[in-house]
Amino acid sequence: MYEIIMAMGIPSAMTGIFFWMLERRMEKREKKRTEKERVRERQEFLMVKSIAAAIALGEATAEAVARIPDAHCNGEMHTALEYAKRIKHEQKEFLTQQGIEAIY
């Protein structure tokens, strides 16, 4: 009788240890995935800020050049400035929409 109990206990213990190790491995993987996702979100946030900064710099440069009397700005600069402003507003609207959708 003792031999039967021992024979049943060893496989159960080994199975328990196996599932415990498997669970630990899965938790570690999930933790790494969560960290990578957090880093990716931060990178996207910084990309959006960088794009906004580049557009702001371009707008400021175009407006400064347009004020110079001898610059003789052609229509391309004015067209590019309007395009940059339009894209900036589209991006702002998109991000606002995404924020509202995330809330609800």
Short mmCIF file of the C-alpha atoms (twelve columns), coordinates in Angstrom:
data_MODEL
# 
_entry.id   MODEL 
# 
loop_
_atom_site.group_PDB 
_atom_site.id 
_atom_site.type_symbol 
_atom_site.label_atom_id 
_atom_site.label_alt_id 
_atom_site.label_comp_id 
_atom_site.label_asym_id 
_atom_site.label_seq_id 
_atom_site.Cartn_x 
_atom_site.Cartn_y 
_atom_site.Cartn_z 
_atom_site.pdbx_PDB_model_num 
ATOM 1   C CA . MET A 1   0.000   0.000  0.000   1 
ATOM 2   C CA . TYR A 2   2.812   2.382  0.907   1 
ATOM 3   C CA . GLU A 3   4.419   1.737  -2.484  1 
ATOM 4   C CA . ILE A 4   1.227   2.716  -4.304  1 
ATOM 5   C CA . ILE A 5   0.964   6.011  -2.388  1 
ATOM 6   C CA . MET A 6   4.617   6.793  -3.101  1 
ATOM 7   C CA . ALA A 7   4.201   5.910  -6.770  1 
ATOM 8   C CA . MET A 8   1.244   8.290  -7.055  1 
ATOM 9   C CA . GLY A 9   2.935   11.116 -5.118  1 
ATOM 10  C CA . ILE A 10  6.126   11.381 -7.162  1 
ATOM 11  C CA . PRO A 11  4.433   11.953 -10.527 1 
ATOM 12  C CA . SER A 12  2.040   14.462 -8.945  1 
ATOM 13  C CA . ALA A 13  4.933   16.378 -7.401  1 
ATOM 14  C CA . MET A 14  6.835   16.378 -10.681 1 
ATOM 15  C CA . THR A 15  3.760   17.608 -12.547 1 
ATOM 16  C CA . GLY A 16  3.281   20.370 -9.969  1 
ATOM 17  C CA . ILE A 17  6.891   21.488 -10.299 1 
ATOM 18  C CA . PHE A 18  6.650   21.399 -14.085 1 
ATOM 19  C CA . PHE A 19  3.539   23.634 -14.112 1 
ATOM 20  C CA . TRP A 20  5.092   26.004 -11.570 1 
ATOM 21  C CA . MET A 21  8.181   26.424 -13.777 1 
ATOM 22  C CA . LEU A 22  6.002   26.893 -16.852 1 
ATOM 23  C CA . GLU A 23  3.971   29.570 -15.088 1 
ATOM 24  C CA . ARG A 24  7.126   31.423 -14.000 1 
ATOM 25  C CA . ARG A 25  8.442   31.363 -17.560 1 
ATOM 26  C CA . MET A 26  5.151   32.716 -18.903 1 
ATOM 27  C CA . GLU A 27  5.124   35.502 -16.281 1 
ATOM 28  C CA . LYS A 28  8.667   36.533 -17.260 1 
ATOM 29  C CA . ARG A 29  7.698   36.627 -20.941 1 
ATOM 30  C CA . GLU A 30  4.613   38.715 -20.170 1 
ATOM 31  C CA . LYS A 31  6.702   41.133 -18.107 1 
ATOM 32  C CA . LYS A 32  9.181   41.575 -20.977 1 
ATOM 33  C CA . ARG A 33  6.347   42.069 -23.466 1 
ATOM 34  C CA . THR A 34  4.748   44.692 -21.232 1 
ATOM 35  C CA . GLU A 35  8.054   46.546 -20.900 1 
ATOM 36  C CA . LYS A 36  8.603   46.504 -24.674 1 
ATOM 37  C CA . GLU A 37  5.091   47.832 -25.209 1 
ATOM 38  C CA . ARG A 38  5.725   50.660 -22.724 1 
ATOM 39  C CA . VAL A 39  8.971   51.582 -24.524 1 
ATOM 40  C CA . ARG A 40  7.219   51.489 -27.919 1 
ATOM 41  C CA . GLU A 41  4.461   53.789 -26.647 1 
ATOM 42  C CA . ARG A 42  7.054   56.227 -25.305 1 
ATOM 43  C CA . GLN A 43  8.866   56.186 -28.649 1 
ATOM 44  C CA . GLU A 44  5.639   56.940 -30.538 1 
ATOM 45  C CA . PHE A 45  4.878   59.780 -28.122 1 
ATOM 46  C CA . LEU A 46  8.320   61.287 -28.733 1 
ATOM 47  C CA . MET A 47  7.906   60.865 -32.510 1 
ATOM 48  C CA . VAL A 48  4.646   62.843 -32.441 1 
ATOM 49  C CA . LYS A 49  6.315   65.566 -30.376 1 
ATOM 50  C CA . SER A 50  9.289   65.624 -32.776 1 
ATOM 51  C CA . ILE A 51  7.013   65.988 -35.784 1 
ATOM 52  C CA . ALA A 52  5.156   68.846 -34.095 1 
ATOM 53  C CA . ALA A 53  8.477   70.536 -33.301 1 
ATOM 54  C CA . ALA A 54  9.672   70.147 -36.895 1 
ATOM 55  C CA . ILE A 55  6.441   71.626 -38.252 1 
ATOM 56  C CA . ALA A 56  6.662   74.531 -35.782 1 
ATOM 57  C CA . LEU A 57  10.253  75.192 -36.822 1 
ATOM 58  C CA . GLY A 58  9.312   75.069 -40.497 1 
ATOM 59  C CA . GLU A 59  6.420   77.475 -39.951 1 
ATOM 60  C CA . ALA A 60  8.598   79.907 -38.012 1 
ATOM 61  C CA . THR A 61  11.315  79.772 -40.670 1 
ATOM 62  C CA . ALA A 62  8.864   80.304 -43.528 1 
ATOM 63  C CA . GLU A 63  7.210   83.226 -41.787 1 
ATOM 64  C CA . ALA A 64  10.587  84.790 -40.943 1 
ATOM 65  C CA . VAL A 65  11.818  84.452 -44.521 1 
ATOM 66  C CA . ALA A 66  8.542   85.888 -45.831 1 
ATOM 67  C CA . ARG A 67  9.121   89.047 -43.742 1 
ATOM 68  C CA . ILE A 68  12.508  89.705 -45.336 1 
ATOM 69  C CA . PRO A 69  11.936  92.309 -48.084 1 
ATOM 70  C CA . ASP A 70  14.722  91.056 -50.367 1 
ATOM 71  C CA . ALA A 71  13.791  87.347 -50.005 1 
ATOM 72  C CA . HIS A 72  11.356  87.319 -52.960 1 
ATOM 73  C CA . CYS A 73  9.402   84.334 -51.656 1 
ATOM 74  C CA . ASN A 74  7.714   82.389 -54.383 1 
ATOM 75  C CA . GLY A 75  4.377   80.615 -54.166 1 
ATOM 76  C CA . GLU A 76  6.023   77.358 -53.181 1 
ATOM 77  C CA . MET A 77  6.932   78.616 -49.719 1 
ATOM 78  C CA . HIS A 78  3.432   79.895 -49.081 1 
ATOM 79  C CA . THR A 79  1.976   76.614 -50.358 1 
ATOM 80  C CA . ALA A 80  4.339   74.604 -48.158 1 
ATOM 81  C CA . LEU A 81  3.443   76.747 -45.140 1 
ATOM 82  C CA . GLU A 82  -0.274  76.207 -45.687 1 
ATOM 83  C CA . TYR A 83  0.320   72.472 -46.164 1 
ATOM 84  C CA . ALA A 84  2.300   72.259 -42.899 1 
ATOM 85  C CA . LYS A 85  -0.449  74.104 -41.017 1 
ATOM 86  C CA . ARG A 86  -3.145  71.838 -42.488 1 
ATOM 87  C CA . ILE A 87  -1.225  68.676 -41.581 1 
ATOM 88  C CA . LYS A 88  -0.559  69.992 -38.072 1 
ATOM 89  C CA . HIS A 89  -4.285  70.515 -37.530 1 
ATOM 90  C CA . GLU A 90  -5.153  67.107 -39.024 1 
ATOM 91  C CA . GLN A 91  -2.674  65.441 -36.672 1 
ATOM 92  C CA . LYS A 92  -4.083  67.335 -33.692 1 
ATOM 93  C CA . GLU A 93  -7.644  66.331 -34.649 1 
ATOM 94  C CA . PHE A 94  -6.601  62.685 -35.078 1 
ATOM 95  C CA . LEU A 95  -4.859  62.556 -31.705 1 
ATOM 96  C CA . THR A 96  -7.852  64.219 -30.042 1 
ATOM 97  C CA . GLN A 97  -10.187 61.674 -31.629 1 
ATOM 98  C CA . GLN A 98  -7.959  58.797 -30.496 1 
ATOM 99  C CA . GLY A 99  -7.898  60.193 -26.959 1 
ATOM 100 C CA . ILE A 100 -11.675 60.482 -26.829 1 
ATOM 101 C CA . GLU A 101 -12.132 56.951 -28.204 1 
ATOM 102 C CA . ALA A 102 -9.702  55.621 -25.583 1 
ATOM 103 C CA . ILE A 103 -11.749 57.223 -22.832 1 
ATOM 104 C CA . TYR A 104 -15.051 55.723 -23.957 1 
# 
